[in-house]
Amino acid sequence: MELHIEKDTKALSASLAEWINHYIQQVLAKQDRFTFVLSGGSTPKALYALLGESPYKESIPWEKLHFFWGDERAVPFEDSRNNAKMCYDELLDKVPVRAENIHIMRTDITPEESAAEYEKIVKTYFEGSETTFDFVLLGMGDDGHTLSLFPGTEVIHEQNALATSFFLQAQDMYRITLTAPVVNEAACVVFLAAGAGKSEVLKQVLEGEKNVDLYPSQIIQPVKGQLHWFVDEAAAALL
């Protein structure tokens, strides 16, 4: 695991944008496509805004990028809580990515159907490959959750499905999510965390005893790939 600490959220977003640009170029020097899993939430918005502007708008070969999502709230696309909508608004509508290369977790069908459909898409992309996604961007909640793997939920321990859905009582909504095994087979996973509200849980996730039911982010440990944490000084204060 590699830890990157930047002064504040602005510096953090700038550093990660540059890192992602370099990594995409590096991977595409060896292969024809780059698979990128986007994260929802508020923290990546500044990063997406940077990637959608010069110089990255021009330097990244967007037509070779294929986009996926780590998880989704089962609300209509037009709903402000929808992760895909946020990613379109902040990034995808601003860069020349091919529509057929964007794979949202659908919310116009049942959560179960959406998860099953997503699993099929993932399988067609990575059947027979040593790794799954080239790059997975993850966030971490103040409670230590990542993807839709919330503390105390059974989905943390899902071993068979690549994508699944479940009803999250605490939020009174269905969630659709990739599972830990498919993310742990990725070539590179990056956590992005910022703010003093993350400091205590970040310390527990990185330095505390392993307890994935309490701190689900601990279950993300790539088998063959890289793991990076990009955090600001406020989040890293207790490390």
C-alpha positions in Angstrom: 0.0 0.0 0.0 1.2 3.5 -0.9 0.0 6.6 1.0 0.0 10.0 -0.7 -0.7 13.0 1.6 -1.5 16.4 0.2 -2.0 19.7 2.0 -5.7 20.2 1.2 -8.5 19.0 -1.1 -7.4 21.3 -3.9 -3.8 20.0 -3.8 -5.2 16.5 -3.4 -7.4 16.6 -6.5 -4.5 18.2 -8.5 -2.1 15.5 -7.4 -4.4 12.6 -8.2 -5.5 14.1 -11.6 -1.8 14.2 -12.6 -1.2 10.7 -11.3 -4.2 9.3 -13.1 -3.2 10.9 -16.4 0.3 9.4 -16.1 -1.1 6.0 -15.2 -3.5 6.0 -18.1 -0.7 6.8 -20.6 1.4 4.1 -19.0 -1.3 1.4 -19.4 -2.3 2.4 -22.9 1.3 2.1 -24.0 0.8 -1.6 -23.6 -2.9 -2.2 -24.5 -5.7 -0.7 -26.5 -8.3 0.1 -23.9 -8.4 1.4 -20.3 -11.2 0.4 -17.9 -12.0 3.0 -15.2 -14.4 2.6 -12.3 -15.9 5.9 -11.1 -16.9 6.7 -7.6 -19.9 8.7 -6.5 -20.0 11.0 -3.5 -18.9 14.6 -3.0 -15.1 14.1 -2.7 -14.3 13.2 -6.3 -16.2 16.1 -7.8 -13.2 18.4 -7.8 -11.1 15.6 -9.3 -13.6 15.1 -12.1 -13.8 18.8 -12.8 -10.0 18.9 -13.3 -10.0 15.8 -15.6 -12.7 17.5 -17.7 -10.5 20.6 -18.3 -7.2 21.4 -20.1 -4.7 19.9 -20.1 -6.3 16.5 -19.4 -9.2 17.0 -21.7 -6.7 17.0 -24.5 -4.0 14.7 -23.2 -6.1 11.7 -22.1 -7.2 9.5 -25.1 -10.8 9.5 -23.9 -12.0 7.4 -26.9 -10.0 4.4 -25.4 -11.5 4.7 -21.9 -14.3 2.5 -20.8 -16.2 3.7 -17.7 -17.9 1.7 -15.0 -19.3 2.4 -11.5 -18.5 0.9 -8.2 -22.0 1.3 -6.8 -25.3 3.1 -7.3 -28.3 4.3 -5.3 -31.5 2.8 -6.8 -32.9 6.2 -7.6 -33.8 7.6 -11.1 -31.0 9.0 -13.2 -32.5 12.5 -12.9 -32.2 12.3 -9.1 -29.3 14.4 -7.6 -28.4 11.4 -5.5 -27.7 9.2 -8.6 -23.9 8.6 -8.9 -24.0 8.2 -12.6 -25.7 11.6 -13.0 -23.0 13.3 -10.9 -20.3 11.7 -13.0 -21.9 12.9 -16.3 -22.4 16.4 -15.0 -18.9 16.8 -13.6 -16.9 14.8 -16.2 -18.4 12.6 -18.9 -20.4 15.3 -20.6 -17.3 17.4 -20.9 -14.9 15.0 -22.6 -15.0 13.0 -25.9 -15.8 9.6 -24.4 -17.7 7.1 -26.6 -21.3 6.6 -25.4 -21.0 2.8 -26.0 -18.0 2.8 -23.6 -20.0 4.0 -20.6 -21.7 1.4 -18.5 -24.0 2.8 -15.8 -25.7 0.7 -13.2 -29.3 1.0 -14.5 -32.0 2.3 -12.2 -34.9 2.0 -14.7 -35.2 -1.7 -13.9 -35.3 -3.6 -10.6 -32.1 -3.5 -8.5 -31.8 -7.3 -8.9 -32.0 -7.1 -12.7 -29.6 -4.2 -12.7 -27.0 -6.1 -10.7 -27.4 -9.2 -12.9 -27.0 -7.1 -16.0 -23.9 -5.5 -14.6 -22.3 -8.8 -13.7 -22.8 -9.9 -17.3 -21.1 -6.8 -18.6 -18.2 -7.2 -16.3 -17.8 -10.9 -17.2 -17.7 -10.1 -21.0 -15.0 -7.6 -20.4 -12.7 -9.6 -18.2 -13.4 -13.3 -18.9 -10.0 -15.0 -19.1 -8.1 -11.9 -17.9 -5.5 -12.0 -15.1 -7.0 -8.9 -13.6 -10.3 -7.0 -13.9 -10.4 -3.2 -14.0 -7.3 -1.2 -14.9 -8.3 1.5 -12.3 -10.9 1.6 -9.5 -11.5 4.9 -7.7 -13.1 4.4 -4.3 -14.2 6.7 -1.6 -14.6 6.0 2.1 -17.4 7.2 4.3 -17.1 8.5 7.8 -18.3 5.1 9.0 -15.6 3.2 7.0 -17.8 2.0 4.2 -16.7 1.8 0.6 -18.7 0.9 -2.5 -22.0 -0.1 -0.9 -20.3 -2.2 1.7 -21.7 -0.7 4.9 -20.7 -1.8 8.4 -22.6 -4.9 9.5 -24.0 -5.8 6.1 -23.9 -9.3 4.6 -22.7 -7.9 1.2 -19.2 -7.3 2.7 -18.6 -11.1 2.6 -20.2 -11.8 -0.8 -17.8 -14.2 -2.6 -19.7 -15.4 -5.7 -21.4 -12.5 -7.3 -19.4 -9.8 -9.1 -22.3 -7.3 -8.6 -25.3 -7.5 -6.3 -28.1 -5.5 -4.8 -29.7 -5.2 -1.4 -32.0 -3.0 0.7 -30.1 -0.7 3.0 -32.5 -0.2 6.0 -30.5 2.8 7.4 -31.1 4.7 4.1 -34.5 3.2 3.2 -33.3 2.5 -0.3 -31.9 -0.2 -2.5 -28.2 -0.1 -3.4 -26.4 -1.8 -6.4 -22.7 -2.5 -5.9 -19.7 -4.3 -7.2 -18.4 -6.8 -4.6 -15.0 -7.0 -2.9 -13.7 -9.9 -4.9 -14.1 -8.2 -8.3 -12.4 -5.1 -7.0 -9.6 -7.0 -5.4 -8.8 -8.5 -8.8 -8.2 -5.0 -10.3 -4.8 -3.9 -11.5 -5.0 -0.7 -9.4 -7.2 0.6 -6.7 -7.1 4.2 -5.4 -8.9 5.4 -2.3 -9.6 9.2 -2.2 -10.4 10.6 1.3 -10.5 14.1 2.6 -11.5 16.1 5.7 -11.1 15.9 9.4 -14.3 13.8 9.6 -12.3 10.9 8.1 -9.3 11.1 10.4 -10.4 8.6 13.1 -11.8 6.0 10.7 -8.8 6.3 8.4 -6.5 5.6 11.4 -8.5 2.5 12.2 -8.7 1.3 8.6 -5.0 1.6 8.0 -3.4 1.0 11.4 -6.1 -0.7 13.6 -6.9 -4.4 14.0 -8.6 -6.0 11.0 -12.4 -5.9 11.5 -14.1 -5.7 8.1 -17.6 -5.8 9.6 -16.8 -2.6 11.4 -14.5 -1.0 8.8 -15.5 -2.5 5.4 -12.8 -0.5 3.6 -10.2 -2.9 5.1 -11.5 -5.7 2.9 -10.2 -4.0 -0.2 -6.8 -5.5 -0.7 -5.8 -6.1 -4.4 -4.5 -9.6 -4.9 -2.1 -8.7 -7.7 -2.7 -5.0 -8.2 -1.6 -1.8 -6.6 -3.3 -0.1 -3.7 -3.0 3.7 -3.1 -4.5 6.0 -0.6 -4.7 9.7 -1.6 -5.7 11.8 1.5 -5.4 15.3 2.7 -3.6 16.5 5.8 -6.9 16.8 7.7 -7.8 13.2 7.0 -4.3 12.0 7.8 -4.0 14.0 11.1 -4.1 10.9 13.4 -1.8 8.7 11.3 
